[in-house]
Amino acid sequence: ARGLDVILKTQIRKDGVLTVWCAQHDQVTLAPAWARRFEPPSYSGGESVGITRYLMSLPDPSPEVIAAVEGSVAWFRAHAIPGIRIESFTDAEGRRDRRVVQDASAGPQWARFYDLETGKPVFMGRESVAKASLAEIEQERRAGYSYYVDAAARLLEADYPAWKRRLG
């Protein structure tokens, strides 16, 4: 019960509207907080999927839990990035790398991090400087970290509708 209380308290509100969660929250203030040097305080397009699924798994959700799920789902719908896919390739030096490719047939993606002020995707390498695109960060981070995720697609297409049916 106390863990659920913390989950509900850490859900980020923007202008009074429930959104999603950060990858990490301050242990005292519960505000979005830094995790690793490339994981800034932000809206999480990744970790928030698991939290939302957990909330949907509760057998008798309270009105607060239902509101949390609805807020999260609305945020995911509003922040989907259509028409791109993430392509792995080998660069000229023989190193593994990734790039964003325009692809109208691709399913939606979500950035791992979204800026708390602008709501736009943010990418960060080990120097902890926010960049607007994956291409702007160093190769080591592009190849070694998932800055785009697609798990919210199943959440929106299958899990959420099933949860709504279960609620009646």
C-alpha positions as YAML, in Angstrom:
chain: A
units: angstrom
residues:
- id: 1
  name: ALA
  ca: [0.00, 0.00, 0.00]
- id: 2
  name: ARG
  ca: [2.83, 2.40, 0.81]
- id: 3
  name: GLY
  ca: [4.59, 1.55, -2.45]
- id: 4
  name: LEU
  ca: [1.43, 2.25, -4.41]
- id: 5
  name: ASP
  ca: [1.07, 5.54, -2.55]
- id: 6
  name: VAL
  ca: [4.59, 6.54, -3.67]
- id: 7
  name: ILE
  ca: [3.82, 5.55, -7.27]
- id: 8
  name: LEU
  ca: [0.73, 7.75, -7.27]
- id: 9
  name: LYS
  ca: [2.59, 10.65, -5.62]
- id: 10
  name: THR
  ca: [5.47, 10.52, -8.11]
- id: 11
  name: GLN
  ca: [3.31, 10.68, -11.22]
- id: 12
  name: ILE
  ca: [4.26, 13.98, -12.84]
- id: 13
  name: ARG
  ca: [1.52, 16.61, -13.12]
- id: 14
  name: LYS
  ca: [1.85, 19.24, -15.82]
- id: 15
  name: ASP
  ca: [-0.54, 22.16, -15.41]
- id: 16
  name: GLY
  ca: [-2.63, 19.97, -13.09]
- id: 17
  name: VAL
  ca: [-2.84, 17.09, -15.60]
- id: 18
  name: LEU
  ca: [-1.49, 13.63, -14.76]
- id: 19
  name: THR
  ca: [1.19, 12.46, -17.20]
- id: 20
  name: VAL
  ca: [3.81, 9.74, -16.66]
- id: 21
  name: TRP
  ca: [6.78, 9.17, -14.37]
- id: 22
  name: CYS
  ca: [10.48, 9.93, -14.44]
- id: 23
  name: ALA
  ca: [13.05, 7.13, -14.59]
- id: 24
  name: GLN
  ca: [14.07, 8.12, -11.07]
- id: 25
  name: HIS
  ca: [12.57, 10.32, -8.37]
- id: 26
  name: ASP
  ca: [14.17, 12.06, -5.40]
- id: 27
  name: GLN
  ca: [13.81, 9.92, -2.28]
- id: 28
  name: VAL
  ca: [12.74, 12.89, -0.13]
- id: 29
  name: THR
  ca: [10.86, 15.30, -2.39]
- id: 30
  name: LEU
  ca: [9.64, 12.65, -4.89]
- id: 31
  name: ALA
  ca: [10.40, 15.11, -7.69]
- id: 32
  name: PRO
  ca: [11.91, 13.84, -10.97]
- id: 33
  name: ALA
  ca: [15.64, 13.36, -10.40]
- id: 34
  name: TRP
  ca: [18.85, 12.45, -12.20]
- id: 35
  name: ALA
  ca: [19.73, 8.80, -12.53]
- id: 36
  name: ARG
  ca: [22.93, 8.22, -14.55]
- id: 37
  name: ARG
  ca: [24.67, 11.13, -16.33]
- id: 38
  name: PHE
  ca: [22.62, 10.48, -19.48]
- id: 39
  name: GLU
  ca: [19.30, 9.94, -17.65]
- id: 40
  name: PRO
  ca: [17.96, 13.40, -16.80]
- id: 41
  name: PRO
  ca: [14.91, 14.40, -14.80]
- id: 42
  name: SER
  ca: [12.28, 13.96, -17.50]
- id: 43
  name: TYR
  ca: [9.07, 12.31, -18.57]
- id: 44
  name: SER
  ca: [9.95, 8.67, -19.16]
- id: 45
  name: GLY
  ca: [8.72, 7.03, -22.34]
- id: 46
  name: GLY
  ca: [10.26, 3.78, -21.12]
- id: 47
  name: GLU
  ca: [9.88, 3.09, -17.41]
- id: 48
  name: SER
  ca: [6.38, 4.57, -17.36]
- id: 49
  name: VAL
  ca: [5.09, 1.66, -19.46]
- id: 50
  name: GLY
  ca: [5.91, -0.84, -16.71]
- id: 51
  name: ILE
  ca: [4.41, 1.37, -14.02]
- id: 52
  name: THR
  ca: [1.20, 1.76, -16.02]
- id: 53
  name: ARG
  ca: [1.01, -2.00, -16.57]
- id: 54
  name: TYR
  ca: [1.49, -2.57, -12.85]
- id: 55
  name: LEU
  ca: [-1.36, -0.19, -12.05]
- id: 56
  name: MET
  ca: [-3.58, -1.95, -14.59]
- id: 57
  name: SER
  ca: [-2.80, -5.30, -12.93]
- id: 58
  name: LEU
  ca: [-4.37, -4.25, -9.62]
- id: 59
  name: PRO
  ca: [-7.55, -6.30, -9.12]
- id: 60
  name: ASP
  ca: [-9.77, -3.55, -7.68]
- id: 61
  name: PRO
  ca: [-8.27, -0.20, -8.73]
- id: 62
  name: SER
  ca: [-9.20, 2.89, -6.75]
- id: 63
  name: PRO
  ca: [-10.37, 6.06, -8.51]
- id: 64
  name: GLU
  ca: [-6.82, 7.42, -8.02]
- id: 65
  name: VAL
  ca: [-5.28, 4.41, -9.76]
- id: 66
  name: ILE
  ca: [-7.78, 4.67, -12.61]
- id: 67
  name: ALA
  ca: [-6.96, 8.37, -13.00]
- id: 68
  name: ALA
  ca: [-3.23, 7.57, -13.00]
- id: 69
  name: VAL
  ca: [-3.66, 5.00, -15.78]
- id: 70
  name: GLU
  ca: [-5.87, 7.33, -17.83]
- id: 71
  name: GLY
  ca: [-3.37, 10.18, -17.46]
- id: 72
  name: SER
  ca: [-0.49, 7.97, -18.50]
- id: 73
  name: VAL
  ca: [-2.31, 6.56, -21.52]
- id: 74
  name: ALA
  ca: [-3.31, 10.06, -22.65]
- id: 75
  name: TRP
  ca: [0.32, 11.15, -22.36]
- id: 76
  name: PHE
  ca: [1.56, 8.16, -24.37]
- id: 77
  name: ARG
  ca: [-0.99, 8.84, -27.09]
- id: 78
  name: ALA
  ca: [0.04, 12.50, -27.29]
- id: 79
  name: HIS
  ca: [3.78, 11.77, -27.39]
- id: 80
  name: ALA
  ca: [4.00, 8.90, -29.88]
- id: 81
  name: ILE
  ca: [6.52, 9.52, -32.65]
- id: 82
  name: PRO
  ca: [5.20, 8.07, -35.91]
- id: 83
  name: GLY
  ca: [7.06, 7.36, -39.13]
- id: 84
  name: ILE
  ca: [10.50, 6.46, -37.81]
- id: 85
  name: ARG
  ca: [12.45, 3.34, -37.05]
- id: 86
  name: ILE
  ca: [15.78, 2.88, -35.33]
- id: 87
  name: GLU
  ca: [18.35, 1.19, -37.53]
- id: 88
  name: SER
  ca: [21.51, -0.53, -36.32]
- id: 89
  name: PHE
  ca: [24.49, -0.41, -38.65]
- id: 90
  name: THR
  ca: [28.27, -0.70, -38.70]
- id: 91
  name: ASP
  ca: [30.06, 2.62, -39.18]
- id: 92
  name: ALA
  ca: [33.17, 3.27, -41.32]
- id: 93
  name: GLU
  ca: [35.44, 2.34, -38.38]
- id: 94
  name: GLY
  ca: [33.67, -1.00, -37.95]
- id: 95
  name: ARG
  ca: [31.78, 0.08, -34.81]
- id: 96
  name: ARG
  ca: [28.16, -0.73, -34.09]
- id: 97
  name: ASP
  ca: [25.94, 2.37, -34.27]
- id: 98
  name: ARG
  ca: [22.29, 3.41, -34.52]
- id: 99
  name: ARG
  ca: [20.41, 6.02, -36.50]
- id: 100
  name: VAL
  ca: [16.87, 7.24, -36.96]
- id: 101
  name: VAL
  ca: [15.40, 6.42, -40.37]
- id: 102
  name: GLN
  ca: [12.19, 7.88, -41.79]
- id: 103
  name: ASP
  ca: [9.77, 5.02, -42.46]
- id: 104
  name: ALA
  ca: [6.08, 5.74, -42.98]
- id: 105
  name: SER
  ca: [5.22, 2.08, -42.38]
- id: 106
  name: ALA
  ca: [6.96, 1.86, -39.01]
- id: 107
  name: GLY
  ca: [4.99, 1.54, -35.80]
- id: 108
  name: PRO
  ca: [5.16, 4.36, -33.27]
- id: 109
  name: GLN
  ca: [8.21, 4.99, -31.14]
- id: 110
  name: TRP
  ca: [8.64, 6.96, -27.94]
- id: 111
  name: ALA
  ca: [11.77, 8.71, -26.79]
- id: 112
  name: ARG
  ca: [13.16, 7.37, -23.55]
- id: 113
  name: PHE
  ca: [13.25, 10.92, -22.16]
- id: 114
  name: TYR
  ca: [11.09, 14.00, -22.76]
- id: 115
  name: ASP
  ca: [12.00, 17.46, -21.47]
- id: 116
  name: LEU
  ca: [9.93, 18.46, -18.45]
- id: 117
  name: GLU
  ca: [9.39, 22.00, -19.76]
- id: 118
  name: THR
  ca: [8.89, 21.55, -23.49]
- id: 119
  name: GLY
  ca: [7.64, 17.96, -23.62]
- id: 120
  name: LYS
  ca: [10.00, 17.31, -26.54]
- id: 121
  name: PRO
  ca: [12.34, 14.31, -26.79]
- id: 122
  name: VAL
  ca: [15.76, 14.89, -25.28]
- id: 123
  name: PHE
  ca: [18.93, 12.90, -25.85]
- id: 124
  name: MET
  ca: [21.92, 13.03, -23.57]
- id: 125
  name: GLY
  ca: [25.36, 11.53, -23.67]
- id: 126
  name: ARG
  ca: [27.85, 11.13, -20.86]
- id: 127
  name: GLU
  ca: [28.57, 14.88, -20.86]
- id: 128
  name: SER
  ca: [24.99, 15.46, -19.57]
- id: 129
  name: VAL
  ca: [24.20, 18.09, -22.21]
- id: 130
  name: ALA
  ca: [20.70, 17.89, -23.67]
- id: 131
  name: LYS
  ca: [20.52, 17.37, -27.43]
- id: 132
  name: ALA
  ca: [17.50, 17.45, -29.73]
- id: 133
  name: SER
  ca: [18.36, 14.33, -31.76]
- id: 134
  name: LEU
  ca: [19.98, 10.95, -31.41]
- id: 135
  name: ALA
  ca: [22.53, 11.87, -34.09]
- id: 136
  name: GLU
  ca: [23.95, 14.63, -31.85]
- id: 137
  name: ILE
  ca: [25.21, 12.37, -29.08]
- id: 138
  name: GLU
  ca: [28.38, 10.32, -29.11]
- id: 139
  name: GLN
  ca: [28.51, 6.97, -30.91]
- id: 140
  name: GLU
  ca: [29.20, 5.05, -27.71]
- id: 141
  name: ARG
  ca: [25.85, 6.15, -26.22]
- id: 142
  name: ARG
  ca: [23.89, 5.82, -29.49]
- id: 143
  name: ALA
  ca: [25.02, 2.22, -29.83]
- id: 144
  name: GLY
  ca: [24.98, 1.32, -26.14]
- id: 145
  name: TYR
  ca: [21.66, 2.67, -24.87]
- id: 146
  name: SER
  ca: [18.03, 2.55, -25.97]
- id: 147
  name: TYR
  ca: [16.97, 6.17, -26.50]
- id: 148
  name: TYR
  ca: [13.82, 5.07, -28.33]
- id: 149
  name: VAL
  ca: [11.35, 2.47, -27.12]
- id: 150
  name: ASP
  ca: [8.19, 0.94, -28.55]
- id: 151
  name: ALA
  ca: [6.66, -0.89, -25.56]
- id: 152
  name: ALA
  ca: [3.90, 1.70, -25.24]
- id: 153
  name: ALA
  ca: [2.48, 0.50, -28.56]
- id: 154
  name: ARG
  ca: [1.35, -2.81, -27.03]
- id: 155
  name: LEU
  ca: [0.16, -0.95, -23.94]
- id: 156
  name: LEU
  ca: [-2.10, 1.25, -26.09]
- id: 157
  name: GLU
  ca: [-3.19, -1.37, -28.62]
- id: 158
  name: ALA
  ca: [-3.83, -4.38, -26.36]
- id: 159
  name: ASP
  ca: [-3.24, -3.90, -22.63]
- id: 160
  name: TYR
  ca: [-5.24, -0.72, -22.12]
- id: 161
  name: PRO
  ca: [-8.32, -1.85, -24.10]
- id: 162
  name: ALA
  ca: [-8.32, -5.15, -22.18]
- id: 163
  name: TRP
  ca: [-8.07, -3.25, -18.89]
- id: 164
  name: LYS
  ca: [-10.98, -1.00, -19.86]
- id: 165
  name: ARG
  ca: [-13.09, -4.06, -20.71]
- id: 166
  name: ARG
  ca: [-12.20, -5.63, -17.38]
- id: 167
  name: LEU
  ca: [-13.31, -2.49, -15.53]
- id: 168
  name: GLY
  ca: [-16.64, -2.68, -17.32]
...
